[in-house]
């Protein structure tokens, strides 16, 4: 719902058209990665090793994803643009 809103909201897109959304998740979060890849249709675009420290000071890695407006509408068969 968030991605659909970001891609279709006229107020947002009239000022700064959104053509792609990029986000990340922890490398250990396999459940989220599965949802992003199979349900949302996002593409894994990179893995960032030891990119940030958690609250205990441990270095953590992340996986970066993206989805384009075109890929989102193709995957979800929406025609609103």
C-alpha positions in Angstrom: 0.0 0.0 0.0 2.8 2.4 0.8 4.5 1.9 -2.6 1.2 2.3 -4.4 0.6 5.5 -2.5 4.1 6.9 -3.2 3.9 6.1 -6.9 0.4 7.4 -7.5 -0.2 10.3 -5.1 -0.7 13.4 -7.3 0.6 15.8 -4.6 3.9 14.0 -4.1 4.4 13.3 -7.8 3.5 16.8 -9.0 6.5 18.2 -7.1 9.0 15.3 -7.2 8.0 12.4 -9.5 8.9 9.1 -7.9 10.3 6.6 -10.4 11.9 4.2 -8.0 12.0 3.4 -4.3 15.2 2.1 -2.6 15.4 0.6 0.9 17.4 -1.9 2.9 17.0 -4.6 5.5 19.4 -6.5 7.7 21.1 -9.4 5.9 19.8 -11.8 8.5 16.1 -10.9 7.8 15.5 -13.6 5.3 11.7 -13.4 5.8 11.6 -9.8 4.7 13.9 -10.6 1.7 11.5 -13.3 0.6 8.5 -11.0 0.7 10.4 -8.2 -1.1 11.5 -10.5 -3.9 8.5 -12.7 -4.4 5.5 -10.7 -3.3 6.5 -7.1 -4.1 8.8 -7.9 -7.0 11.8 -5.9 -5.8 15.3 -6.5 -7.1 18.3 -7.0 -4.8 20.8 -4.4 -5.9 23.5 -4.8 -3.3 24.9 -6.1 0.0 26.7 -3.7 2.2 29.0 -5.5 4.6 29.6 -4.1 8.1 27.9 -0.8 7.2 26.4 0.2 10.6 26.7 -0.5 14.3 23.8 -1.8 16.4 23.0 -0.6 19.9 25.6 -3.1 21.3 28.3 -1.8 19.0 28.3 -4.8 16.7 28.9 -4.2 13.0 25.9 -5.2 10.9 25.4 -5.8 7.2 22.4 -4.9 5.0 20.8 -5.9 1.7 19.6 -3.1 -0.5 16.5 -3.4 -2.7 14.8 -1.3 -5.3 11.6 -1.3 -7.3 10.8 1.0 -10.2 7.4 2.5 -10.9 7.2 0.3 -14.1 8.2 -2.9 -12.3 5.7 -2.2 -9.5 2.8 -1.6 -11.9 3.7 -4.6 -14.0 3.9 -6.9 -11.0 0.7 -5.7 -9.4 -1.3 -5.1 -12.7 -2.3 -1.6 -11.6 -3.0 1.0 -14.3 -2.9 4.1 -12.2 0.1 6.2 -13.2 
